[in-house]
Amino acid sequence: MRKWLKINALLLIVLIVLGVIFWSFFGQSELDTREKMLVSVKAKDPDFPDGNAVKLTHFSYFGTVHTREGIYYVAYLRAVLTGMLAPRGISYLEFFDHQLNWVDKQVCYEWPLWCDNGGVFLYGFAPAGTAGAGDSAGGNYWDMSSGIEARRLVSKPSYGSYVPDEQIQLYWTGKP
């Protein structure tokens, strides 16, 4: 009986040591998607918050968009100006290629809600010119199906994002 206990104790110690050795070589995880994106945007975006005059308050992996050029990853970044009595800030949609390298960004004053194949739905309706959309009439959807560089802000009514007044009546009453 004593011999059996010694063998079991020795076997347990060997297994623990092997487990620790195995974990030390193979168990350490590499950076996750969000961390890789953050490293890339810090290195490549000249407007990335410096931590002094502009402080990063939010950075999250948001989803993917499918364009003619391929699949892009989207992150949402918010930052505030420091030293203000009433902090003001800026927010961006940040775009990354399939290797998580930063490609471009888009000023985004409306809160992004979800990615839908070729674009990003926003909370509410961004009026013309408020999001750097050029001659756009405004909208609630960043359409990137033609590519990141060819993105445009369009109106794409969707429940939960933006619905024009005339369609709200349909949701509530079921009649036009």
C-alpha positions in Angstrom: 0.0 0.0 0.0 2.8 2.4 0.9 4.7 1.6 -2.3 1.5 2.4 -4.3 1.1 5.8 -2.6 4.7 6.7 -3.3 4.3 5.8 -7.0 1.1 7.8 -7.2 2.7 10.8 -5.5 5.7 10.6 -7.8 3.5 10.3 -10.8 1.4 13.4 -9.7 4.6 15.4 -9.2 5.9 14.5 -12.7 2.6 15.4 -14.3 2.5 18.8 -12.5 6.1 19.5 -13.6 5.3 18.5 -17.2 2.2 20.6 -17.2 4.1 23.7 -16.0 6.8 23.1 -18.7 4.2 22.6 -21.4 2.2 25.7 -20.4 5.4 27.9 -20.3 6.2 27.0 -23.9 2.7 26.7 -25.5 0.2 28.2 -23.1 1.1 31.9 -23.4 -1.4 33.5 -25.8 -0.4 36.1 -28.3 -2.1 39.5 -28.7 -5.8 39.3 -29.4 -7.5 41.0 -32.4 -8.2 44.2 -30.5 -4.7 44.5 -29.1 -3.2 44.0 -32.6 -5.4 46.7 -34.0 -4.5 49.1 -31.2 -0.7 48.5 -31.8 -1.2 49.2 -35.5 -3.3 52.3 -35.2 -0.9 53.8 -32.6 2.0 53.3 -35.0 0.3 54.5 -38.2 -2.4 57.0 -37.5 -0.9 60.5 -37.1 -4.0 61.7 -35.2 -4.0 58.9 -32.6 -4.6 60.4 -29.1 -1.3 61.3 -27.5 -2.5 60.8 -23.9 -1.7 64.4 -23.0 -3.8 66.8 -25.0 -6.1 64.1 -26.3 -7.0 61.1 -24.2 -8.2 57.7 -25.5 -11.4 56.8 -23.7 -12.7 53.9 -25.8 -11.3 51.5 -28.4 -13.2 48.4 -29.4 -13.2 45.8 -32.2 -16.5 46.4 -33.8 -17.0 43.9 -36.7 -16.1 43.3 -40.4 -17.3 44.8 -43.7 -17.1 43.1 -47.0 -16.0 45.3 -49.9 -14.9 44.7 -53.5 -11.4 44.9 -52.2 -11.9 42.2 -49.6 -12.8 42.0 -46.0 -11.9 44.8 -43.6 -12.0 44.8 -39.8 -13.6 47.8 -38.1 -12.8 49.3 -34.7 -14.5 52.2 -32.9 -12.4 54.8 -31.2 -13.5 57.7 -28.9 -11.2 60.3 -27.4 -11.6 63.5 -25.4 -9.7 66.8 -25.2 -8.1 67.0 -21.8 -8.1 70.0 -19.4 -11.6 71.2 -20.4 -14.3 71.9 -17.9 -16.8 70.2 -20.3 -14.8 67.6 -22.1 -15.3 67.5 -25.9 -14.1 64.7 -28.1 -14.0 63.0 -31.4 -14.9 59.5 -32.5 -13.7 57.5 -35.5 -14.4 54.2 -37.3 -10.9 52.7 -37.8 -10.4 50.3 -40.7 -7.9 47.5 -40.8 -6.9 45.0 -43.6 -6.9 41.2 -43.3 -3.5 41.3 -41.5 -4.9 43.9 -39.0 -2.8 46.7 -40.4 -4.4 50.1 -40.1 -5.7 51.4 -43.4 -7.9 54.4 -42.9 -10.4 56.1 -40.5 -13.7 57.9 -40.8 -15.0 60.6 -38.4 -18.2 59.2 -36.9 -20.3 61.6 -34.8 -23.2 59.1 -34.6 -22.8 56.0 -32.5 -22.1 52.9 -34.7 -24.5 50.0 -34.1 -23.6 47.0 -36.2 -21.8 46.0 -39.4 -23.9 44.6 -42.2 -21.9 43.0 -45.0 -20.7 46.1 -46.9 -21.2 48.8 -44.3 -21.9 50.1 -40.8 -25.3 51.2 -39.4 -25.3 54.3 -37.2 -27.6 55.3 -34.3 -29.8 58.0 -35.8 -29.3 60.1 -38.9 -26.0 62.0 -39.6 -26.9 65.2 -41.4 -25.0 66.3 -44.6 -21.5 67.4 -43.9 -21.3 66.4 -40.3 -19.3 63.3 -40.9 -16.9 64.5 -43.6 -19.1 62.9 -46.2 -18.5 65.5 -48.9 -21.6 66.2 -51.0 -23.6 63.5 -49.3 -27.2 64.2 -48.3 -26.5 62.5 -45.0 -27.6 59.2 -43.7 -27.5 56.4 -41.2 -25.3 53.9 -43.1 -21.7 54.0 -44.1 -21.7 52.1 -47.4 -18.3 50.6 -48.1 -19.3 47.9 -50.6 -17.3 49.7 -53.4 -14.2 49.9 -51.1 -12.9 51.7 -48.1 -11.7 54.7 -50.1 -15.1 54.9 -52.0 -17.2 54.9 -48.8 -20.3 57.1 -48.7 -22.9 58.0 -46.2 -26.3 57.0 -47.4 -29.9 56.6 -46.0 -30.7 53.0 -45.5 -33.7 52.8 -43.1 -33.5 50.0 -40.6 -35.4 49.5 -37.4 -33.0 50.2 -34.5 -30.9 52.6 -36.5 -33.0 55.2 -38.3 -36.5 55.2 -39.7 -38.0 58.2 -41.5 -41.1 59.7 -39.9 -43.4 58.4 -42.6 -42.3 54.8 -41.8 -42.6 55.2 -38.0 -46.4 55.3 -38.5 -46.2 51.9 -40.2 -44.4 50.4 -37.2 -46.9 51.7 -34.7 -50.2 51.4 -36.5 -49.5 48.9 -39.3 -51.2 51.4 -41.7 -49.6 54.0 -44.0 
